[in-house]
Amino acid sequence: MYRYREWRNKFVNDFLGDFLIYQNPERGKLIRKTVFEQLNQFLYDHSGCDEIHFVAHSLGSLILWDLLFSDVIGNDDPALLLREKLSQVRLASITTLGSPLLFLKQFFDLDFSGVDTFLKKLNTENNTNSCKLRWVNIIHSSDLVAYPLKAAIENKVGNNLLYYDQYVWQCANGGEQTLRNLGQFDLAMVFAAEDAHSSYFYDNIDGTITGRIIAYNLIGDTQKLAERCVTPK
């Protein structure tokens, strides 16, 4: 009588489980502390580094949001230490993959104007107005967790941000393609869900396209980032 037990358990553990753990105030704070410590160690080991790039997948994009942009953290939160560290090294780019930020905005009232506030403060501390942050949000077209952000963010942020939504448009797997060809779109959606949310890292055309988009962001090729579709070639 109880169907899809294995799929249910995996879905809950892979996303909802981690999400609920992060929502625990103390555990969330510990996770942010761990990220800060790893960044601090990286900068110590690479003392000649003059810029930093963040890449975050799924729940990681919410963690990154809290670290950089949230205005509801406590005065002793590790996020504030990380922000201080970024006054010493240039934050060049952000890449989010499979990000649920738009969905979470409805629940947590995320204020996207916080991005603009953060960037203005950072530019003041770094005594520069010429460096713009690049943010690329990569969405697999079949990923139920990922949402485009451009419409929600572009009116909240000034000219300190270059923002792009980019899509990985292939079907997530052969099953999805077959079901779509048969007109079974609801079944195709279910069949694609797990692979679509993870496919950014797969050794296939989805992973290749994702890697190319990330590379364009890292090197600052804004002309390529502005193209509607990035190809794997």
DAWOGI-V712988 format. One record per backbone hydrogen bond with DSSP energy under -1.0 kcal/mol. CO is the residue of the C=O (numbers start at 1). NH is the residue of the N-H. E is the energy in kcal/mol with one decimal. If there is no record, write none. Layout:
# DAWOGI-V712988
co={CO:CO}
nh={NH:NH}
e={E:E}
This chain:
# DAWOGI-V712988
co={4:5:6:7:8:9:10:11:11:12:15:16:17:18:19:21:24:25:26:27:28:29:30:31:32:33:34:35:36:37:38:39:40:41:42:46:50:52:52:54:56:57:58:59:60:61:62:63:64:65:65:74:77:78:79:80:81:82:84:85:90:92:93:94:95:96:97:99:100:101:104:105:111:112:113:114:115:116:117:118:119:120:121:122:123:133:134:135:136:137:138:139:140:149:150:153:160:162:164:166:168:173:174:175:176:177:178:179:180:183:184:185:186:187:188:189:192:193:195:198:199:202:204:205:206:207:208:209:210:211:212:213:214:215:216:220:221:222:224}
nh={8:9:10:11:12:13:14:15:16:17:19:20:21:22:23:24:28:29:30:31:32:33:34:35:36:37:38:39:40:41:42:43:44:45:46:49:90:92:93:95:97:60:61:63:64:65:66:67:68:69:70:77:80:82:83:84:85:86:87:88:52:134:54:136:56:138:58:147:104:105:108:109:114:115:117:118:119:120:121:122:123:124:125:126:128:162:94:164:96:166:98:168:143:153:154:156:133:135:137:139:141:177:178:179:180:181:182:184:183:185:188:189:190:191:192:193:196:197:199:201:202:204:208:209:210:211:212:213:214:215:216:217:218:219:221:222:225:226:227}
e={-2.9:-2.7:-2.2:-2.6:-2.6:-2.5:-2.9:-2.0:-1.1:-4.5:-2.6:-2.7:-2.1:-2.4:-1.5:-1.2:-3.2:-2.0:-2.0:-2.4:-2.2:-2.1:-2.2:-2.1:-2.3:-2.5:-2.2:-2.4:-2.8:-2.3:-2.3:-2.5:-1.8:-2.6:-1.5:-2.2:-1.7:-2.6:-1.1:-2.5:-2.6:-2.6:-1.8:-2.0:-2.6:-1.9:-2.5:-2.3:-2.2:-3.0:-1.5:-1.5:-1.6:-2.0:-2.2:-1.8:-2.0:-1.6:-1.4:-1.8:-2.9:-1.8:-2.3:-2.6:-2.8:-3.4:-2.9:-1.8:-2.9:-1.8:-2.9:-1.4:-2.2:-1.5:-2.1:-2.3:-2.4:-2.5:-2.0:-2.5:-2.6:-1.9:-2.4:-2.3:-2.6:-3.2:-2.8:-2.3:-2.5:-2.8:-1.8:-2.3:-2.2:-2.1:-2.7:-1.5:-2.4:-2.9:-3.0:-2.9:-2.6:-1.8:-2.6:-2.5:-2.4:-2.2:-1.4:-2.8:-1.4:-1.3:-2.3:-2.1:-1.8:-2.7:-1.9:-1.1:-3.0:-1.6:-1.8:-1.9:-1.3:-1.6:-2.2:-2.5:-2.4:-2.7:-2.0:-2.3:-2.6:-2.3:-2.4:-1.9:-2.5:-2.3:-2.5:-1.8:-1.8:-1.5:-1.2}
